[in-house]
Amino acid sequence: MSVQTFDAPRSGAQTASINWGPYLVGAGIGVLSWIVFVVVANPIGITTSMAQIAGGVIAPVVGADTVAQNAYWKTNLMKLDYGTLFLVGTFLGALASALVSRSFRIETVPSVWRERFGDSVTKRMIYAFIGGALAMYGARMAGGCTSGNGISQGLQLAVVGWTFLAVMFASGLVTTFILFRK
Amino acid sequence: MFPVSGNTALVLAVVFGAAFGWLLHRGKVTDYNTIVNQFRLRDFTVLKVMLTAIIVGGVGVLVLVNLGAAKFHVRDANMLGTIIGAAIFGVGMVLYGYCPGTGFAAIATGSVHALVGAFGMLAGAAAYAFSFAWVRDNILSVWKLGKVTLTDVSGVPPLAIFAILALVAAGLFYTVEKMRA
């Protein structure tokens, strides 16, 4: 099977212009970690705040009382706190980078997915939804995601972070092997 | 003076978050293809970013803690929950093609499936909240090690671990680049 390129807008010179290289970006995230550990004593993390927001979003559906009495949300209320504003910042930073580099682009079916599973937008969206749900459920049970657990706990050499990294990577490899085998 | 709190911290949250989002995009990890190709072992960008962040961040934070400028924030290792959770996470990350942070950032770069997956994340969070009491009593309570580090369990000093990690990472990425060339 010939490999087709569907992501022309991101290939070639343009890709090079937005690409700082993984080592520079990794070092940048490392230095950002120094800063947040000292200045706000709040390591980088994503899913704690997202889970709090989920409680706020779902309150109109299941009732505010149900959320308020829930064993998890009781101690993880939605509020405009550091973590939630960090998420707002993450969105704005990625948006700024995409706009400045002129690489903002509407994408419904990414090329690697398309090569394996075809053009169906519906199919891609269903898998994205299920994948997002599983990733969030797993992250909450594990105590954090790639950022909060993998990087922030990993850089402290915490057992929780390295256990997460090892198992997550192994699970991802197996899943990919099953999904992408010919 | 540090750590700051109140409104100063809230303003800085947006600034630090923006730096993080900018870096994720510049590192190409807001791209579905980059993430999935890592798990297909065709593109090692994700591991390069993560291991560099861990080594650079870890050595720096270690120094800052020793200088008294920062504290560690090590979380509890509830091993059963971490193992099951990470296994579920790995499946989800491959199907979604993003992790929660990169997926959220990818929405801002125009990825519609990242947005749909973010609604999935809200649903997953709700499912976790509704099952939390059971998970806490039956999974998180099993094999609890507390706030332990690799140094605590192995006796190997942190700097030695970072040195080993750097050597392994350098060897891995050198080999990968060589095989490609």
Chai-1 contact restraints between the chains, C-beta under 6 A:
chainA,res_idxA,chainB,res_idxB,connection_type,confidence,min_distance_angstrom,max_distance_angstrom,comment,restraint_id
A,N19,B,K28,contact,1.0,0.0,6.0,A-B,restraint_1
A,W20,B,R26,contact,1.0,0.0,6.0,A-B,restraint_2
A,P22,B,G27,contact,1.0,0.0,6.0,A-B,restraint_3
A,P22,B,T45,contact,1.0,0.0,6.0,A-B,restraint_4
A,P22,B,K48,contact,1.0,0.0,6.0,A-B,restraint_5
A,P22,B,V49,contact,1.0,0.0,6.0,A-B,restraint_6
A,Y23,B,T52,contact,1.0,0.0,6.0,A-B,restraint_7
A,V25,B,L23,contact,1.0,0.0,6.0,A-B,restraint_8
A,V25,B,R26,contact,1.0,0.0,6.0,A-B,restraint_9
A,V25,B,G27,contact,1.0,0.0,6.0,A-B,restraint_10
A,V25,B,V49,contact,1.0,0.0,6.0,A-B,restraint_11
A,G26,B,V49,contact,1.0,0.0,6.0,A-B,restraint_12
A,G26,B,T52,contact,1.0,0.0,6.0,A-B,restraint_13
A,G26,B,A53,contact,1.0,0.0,6.0,A-B,restraint_14
A,A27,B,T52,contact,1.0,0.0,6.0,A-B,restraint_15
A,A27,B,V56,contact,1.0,0.0,6.0,A-B,restraint_16
A,G28,B,L23,contact,1.0,0.0,6.0,A-B,restraint_17
A,I29,B,L23,contact,1.0,0.0,6.0,A-B,restraint_18
A,I29,B,A53,contact,1.0,0.0,6.0,A-B,restraint_19
A,G30,B,A53,contact,1.0,0.0,6.0,A-B,restraint_20
A,G30,B,V56,contact,1.0,0.0,6.0,A-B,restraint_21
A,G30,B,G57,contact,1.0,0.0,6.0,A-B,restraint_22
A,L32,B,A19,contact,1.0,0.0,6.0,A-B,restraint_23
A,S33,B,G57,contact,1.0,0.0,6.0,A-B,restraint_24
A,W34,B,G60,contact,1.0,0.0,6.0,A-B,restraint_25
A,V36,B,F16,contact,1.0,0.0,6.0,A-B,restraint_26
A,F37,B,V61,contact,1.0,0.0,6.0,A-B,restraint_27
A,F37,B,A70,contact,1.0,0.0,6.0,A-B,restraint_28
A,V38,B,F2,contact,1.0,0.0,6.0,A-B,restraint_29
A,V38,B,L64,contact,1.0,0.0,6.0,A-B,restraint_30
A,V38,B,A69,contact,1.0,0.0,6.0,A-B,restraint_31
A,V38,B,A70,contact,1.0,0.0,6.0,A-B,restraint_32
A,V39,B,F2,contact,1.0,0.0,6.0,A-B,restraint_33
A,V40,B,P3,contact,1.0,0.0,6.0,A-B,restraint_34
A,V40,B,A9,contact,1.0,0.0,6.0,A-B,restraint_35
A,V40,B,L12,contact,1.0,0.0,6.0,A-B,restraint_36
A,A41,B,P3,contact,1.0,0.0,6.0,A-B,restraint_37
A,P43,B,H73,contact,1.0,0.0,6.0,A-B,restraint_38
A,I46,B,P100,contact,1.0,0.0,6.0,A-B,restraint_39
A,I46,B,G101,contact,1.0,0.0,6.0,A-B,restraint_40
A,T47,B,P100,contact,1.0,0.0,6.0,A-B,restraint_41
A,M50,B,M121,contact,1.0,0.0,6.0,A-B,restraint_42
A,A51,B,A125,contact,1.0,0.0,6.0,A-B,restraint_43
A,A54,B,L122,contact,1.0,0.0,6.0,A-B,restraint_44
A,A54,B,A125,contact,1.0,0.0,6.0,A-B,restraint_45
A,A54,B,A126,contact,1.0,0.0,6.0,A-B,restraint_46
A,V57,B,L122,contact,1.0,0.0,6.0,A-B,restraint_47
A,I58,B,A126,contact,1.0,0.0,6.0,A-B,restraint_48
A,N70,B,A129,contact,1.0,0.0,6.0,A-B,restraint_49
A,A71,B,F132,contact,1.0,0.0,6.0,A-B,restraint_50
A,A71,B,A133,contact,1.0,0.0,6.0,A-B,restraint_51
A,Y72,B,A129,contact,1.0,0.0,6.0,A-B,restraint_52
A,Y72,B,F132,contact,1.0,0.0,6.0,A-B,restraint_53
A,W73,B,A129,contact,1.0,0.0,6.0,A-B,restraint_54
A,Y82,B,A9,contact,1.0,0.0,6.0,A-B,restraint_55
A,Y82,B,A13,contact,1.0,0.0,6.0,A-B,restraint_56
A,L85,B,L10,contact,1.0,0.0,6.0,A-B,restraint_57
A,L85,B,A13,contact,1.0,0.0,6.0,A-B,restraint_58
A,L85,B,V14,contact,1.0,0.0,6.0,A-B,restraint_59
A,F86,B,A13,contact,1.0,0.0,6.0,A-B,restraint_60
A,F86,B,G17,contact,1.0,0.0,6.0,A-B,restraint_61
A,V88,B,V14,contact,1.0,0.0,6.0,A-B,restraint_62
A,G89,B,V14,contact,1.0,0.0,6.0,A-B,restraint_63
A,G89,B,G17,contact,1.0,0.0,6.0,A-B,restraint_64
A,G89,B,A18,contact,1.0,0.0,6.0,A-B,restraint_65
A,T90,B,G17,contact,1.0,0.0,6.0,A-B,restraint_66
A,T90,B,F20,contact,1.0,0.0,6.0,A-B,restraint_67
A,T90,B,G21,contact,1.0,0.0,6.0,A-B,restraint_68
A,T90,B,A105,contact,1.0,0.0,6.0,A-B,restraint_69
A,F91,B,A108,contact,1.0,0.0,6.0,A-B,restraint_70
A,L92,B,A18,contact,1.0,0.0,6.0,A-B,restraint_71
A,G93,B,A18,contact,1.0,0.0,6.0,A-B,restraint_72
A,G93,B,G21,contact,1.0,0.0,6.0,A-B,restraint_73
A,G93,B,W22,contact,1.0,0.0,6.0,A-B,restraint_74
A,A94,B,G21,contact,1.0,0.0,6.0,A-B,restraint_75
A,A94,B,H25,contact,1.0,0.0,6.0,A-B,restraint_76
A,A94,B,T30,contact,1.0,0.0,6.0,A-B,restraint_77
A,A94,B,A105,contact,1.0,0.0,6.0,A-B,restraint_78
A,A94,B,A108,contact,1.0,0.0,6.0,A-B,restraint_79
A,A94,B,T109,contact,1.0,0.0,6.0,A-B,restraint_80
A,L95,B,A108,contact,1.0,0.0,6.0,A-B,restraint_81
A,S97,B,W22,contact,1.0,0.0,6.0,A-B,restraint_82
A,S97,B,H25,contact,1.0,0.0,6.0,A-B,restraint_83
A,S97,B,R26,contact,1.0,0.0,6.0,A-B,restraint_84
A,A98,B,H25,contact,1.0,0.0,6.0,A-B,restraint_85
A,A98,B,T109,contact,1.0,0.0,6.0,A-B,restraint_86
A,F104,B,T109,contact,1.0,0.0,6.0,A-B,restraint_87
A,F104,B,G110,contact,1.0,0.0,6.0,A-B,restraint_88
A,R105,B,G110,contact,1.0,0.0,6.0,A-B,restraint_89
A,I106,B,G110,contact,1.0,0.0,6.0,A-B,restraint_90
A,E107,B,G110,contact,1.0,0.0,6.0,A-B,restraint_91
A,E107,B,S111,contact,1.0,0.0,6.0,A-B,restraint_92
A,T108,B,V112,contact,1.0,0.0,6.0,A-B,restraint_93
A,P110,B,Y32,contact,1.0,0.0,6.0,A-B,restraint_94
A,P110,B,N33,contact,1.0,0.0,6.0,A-B,restraint_95
A,S111,B,N33,contact,1.0,0.0,6.0,A-B,restraint_96
A,V112,B,N33,contact,1.0,0.0,6.0,A-B,restraint_97
A,V112,B,V36,contact,1.0,0.0,6.0,A-B,restraint_98
A,R124,B,H113,contact,1.0,0.0,6.0,A-B,restraint_99
A,M125,B,H113,contact,1.0,0.0,6.0,A-B,restraint_100
A,M125,B,V116,contact,1.0,0.0,6.0,A-B,restraint_101
A,Y127,B,L95,contact,1.0,0.0,6.0,A-B,restraint_102
A,A128,B,Y96,contact,1.0,0.0,6.0,A-B,restraint_103
A,A128,B,H113,contact,1.0,0.0,6.0,A-B,restraint_104
A,A128,B,V116,contact,1.0,0.0,6.0,A-B,restraint_105
A,A128,B,G117,contact,1.0,0.0,6.0,A-B,restraint_106
A,F129,B,V116,contact,1.0,0.0,6.0,A-B,restraint_107
A,F129,B,G120,contact,1.0,0.0,6.0,A-B,restraint_108
A,I130,B,L95,contact,1.0,0.0,6.0,A-B,restraint_109
A,G131,B,G92,contact,1.0,0.0,6.0,A-B,restraint_110
A,G131,B,L95,contact,1.0,0.0,6.0,A-B,restraint_111
A,G131,B,Y96,contact,1.0,0.0,6.0,A-B,restraint_112
A,G131,B,G117,contact,1.0,0.0,6.0,A-B,restraint_113
A,G132,B,Y96,contact,1.0,0.0,6.0,A-B,restraint_114
A,G132,B,G117,contact,1.0,0.0,6.0,A-B,restraint_115
A,G132,B,G120,contact,1.0,0.0,6.0,A-B,restraint_116
A,G132,B,M121,contact,1.0,0.0,6.0,A-B,restraint_117
A,A133,B,G120,contact,1.0,0.0,6.0,A-B,restraint_118
A,A133,B,A123,contact,1.0,0.0,6.0,A-B,restraint_119
A,A133,B,G124,contact,1.0,0.0,6.0,A-B,restraint_120
A,L134,B,I88,contact,1.0,0.0,6.0,A-B,restraint_121
A,L134,B,V91,contact,1.0,0.0,6.0,A-B,restraint_122
A,L134,B,G92,contact,1.0,0.0,6.0,A-B,restraint_123
A,A135,B,F89,contact,1.0,0.0,6.0,A-B,restraint_124
A,A135,B,G92,contact,1.0,0.0,6.0,A-B,restraint_125
A,A135,B,M93,contact,1.0,0.0,6.0,A-B,restraint_126
A,A135,B,Y96,contact,1.0,0.0,6.0,A-B,restraint_127
A,A135,B,P100,contact,1.0,0.0,6.0,A-B,restraint_128
A,M136,B,M121,contact,1.0,0.0,6.0,A-B,restraint_129
A,M136,B,G124,contact,1.0,0.0,6.0,A-B,restraint_130
A,M136,B,A125,contact,1.0,0.0,6.0,A-B,restraint_131
A,Y137,B,I88,contact,1.0,0.0,6.0,A-B,restraint_132
A,Y137,B,G124,contact,1.0,0.0,6.0,A-B,restraint_133
A,Y137,B,A127,contact,1.0,0.0,6.0,A-B,restraint_134
A,Y137,B,Y128,contact,1.0,0.0,6.0,A-B,restraint_135
A,G138,B,G85,contact,1.0,0.0,6.0,A-B,restraint_136
A,G138,B,I88,contact,1.0,0.0,6.0,A-B,restraint_137
A,G138,B,F89,contact,1.0,0.0,6.0,A-B,restraint_138
A,G138,B,G92,contact,1.0,0.0,6.0,A-B,restraint_139
A,A139,B,F89,contact,1.0,0.0,6.0,A-B,restraint_140
A,R140,B,Y128,contact,1.0,0.0,6.0,A-B,restraint_141
A,M141,B,G81,contact,1.0,0.0,6.0,A-B,restraint_142
A,M141,B,G85,contact,1.0,0.0,6.0,A-B,restraint_143
A,A142,B,T82,contact,1.0,0.0,6.0,A-B,restraint_144
A,A142,B,G85,contact,1.0,0.0,6.0,A-B,restraint_145
A,A142,B,A86,contact,1.0,0.0,6.0,A-B,restraint_146
A,G143,B,R75,contact,1.0,0.0,6.0,A-B,restraint_147
A,C145,B,C99,contact,1.0,0.0,6.0,A-B,restraint_148
A,C145,B,P100,contact,1.0,0.0,6.0,A-B,restraint_149
A,T146,B,C99,contact,1.0,0.0,6.0,A-B,restraint_150
A,S147,B,G101,contact,1.0,0.0,6.0,A-B,restraint_151
A,I151,B,A53,contact,1.0,0.0,6.0,A-B,restraint_152
A,Q153,B,R75,contact,1.0,0.0,6.0,A-B,restraint_153
A,G154,B,I54,contact,1.0,0.0,6.0,A-B,restraint_154
A,L155,B,I54,contact,1.0,0.0,6.0,A-B,restraint_155
A,L155,B,G57,contact,1.0,0.0,6.0,A-B,restraint_156
A,L155,B,G58,contact,1.0,0.0,6.0,A-B,restraint_157
A,Q156,B,F72,contact,1.0,0.0,6.0,A-B,restraint_158
A,Q156,B,V74,contact,1.0,0.0,6.0,A-B,restraint_159
A,L157,B,T149,contact,1.0,0.0,6.0,A-B,restraint_160
A,L157,B,L150,contact,1.0,0.0,6.0,A-B,restraint_161
A,L157,B,P158,contact,1.0,0.0,6.0,A-B,restraint_162
A,L157,B,I161,contact,1.0,0.0,6.0,A-B,restraint_163
A,A158,B,V74,contact,1.0,0.0,6.0,A-B,restraint_164
A,A158,B,T149,contact,1.0,0.0,6.0,A-B,restraint_165
A,V159,B,A77,contact,1.0,0.0,6.0,A-B,restraint_166
A,V159,B,V148,contact,1.0,0.0,6.0,A-B,restraint_167
A,V160,B,R75,contact,1.0,0.0,6.0,A-B,restraint_168
A,V160,B,A77,contact,1.0,0.0,6.0,A-B,restraint_169
A,V160,B,T82,contact,1.0,0.0,6.0,A-B,restraint_170
A,T163,B,T82,contact,1.0,0.0,6.0,A-B,restraint_171
A,F164,B,T82,contact,1.0,0.0,6.0,A-B,restraint_172
A,F164,B,A86,contact,1.0,0.0,6.0,A-B,restraint_173
A,V167,B,I83,contact,1.0,0.0,6.0,A-B,restraint_174
A,V167,B,A86,contact,1.0,0.0,6.0,A-B,restraint_175
A,V167,B,A87,contact,1.0,0.0,6.0,A-B,restraint_176
A,M168,B,A86,contact,1.0,0.0,6.0,A-B,restraint_177
A,M168,B,F89,contact,1.0,0.0,6.0,A-B,restraint_178
A,M168,B,G90,contact,1.0,0.0,6.0,A-B,restraint_179
A,S171,B,A87,contact,1.0,0.0,6.0,A-B,restraint_180
A,S171,B,G90,contact,1.0,0.0,6.0,A-B,restraint_181
A,S171,B,V91,contact,1.0,0.0,6.0,A-B,restraint_182
A,G172,B,F39,contact,1.0,0.0,6.0,A-B,restraint_183
A,G172,B,G90,contact,1.0,0.0,6.0,A-B,restraint_184
A,G172,B,M93,contact,1.0,0.0,6.0,A-B,restraint_185
A,G172,B,V94,contact,1.0,0.0,6.0,A-B,restraint_186
A,L173,B,F39,contact,1.0,0.0,6.0,A-B,restraint_187
A,T175,B,V91,contact,1.0,0.0,6.0,A-B,restraint_188
A,T175,B,V94,contact,1.0,0.0,6.0,A-B,restraint_189
A,T176,B,F39,contact,1.0,0.0,6.0,A-B,restraint_190
A,T176,B,R40,contact,1.0,0.0,6.0,A-B,restraint_191
A,T176,B,V94,contact,1.0,0.0,6.0,A-B,restraint_192
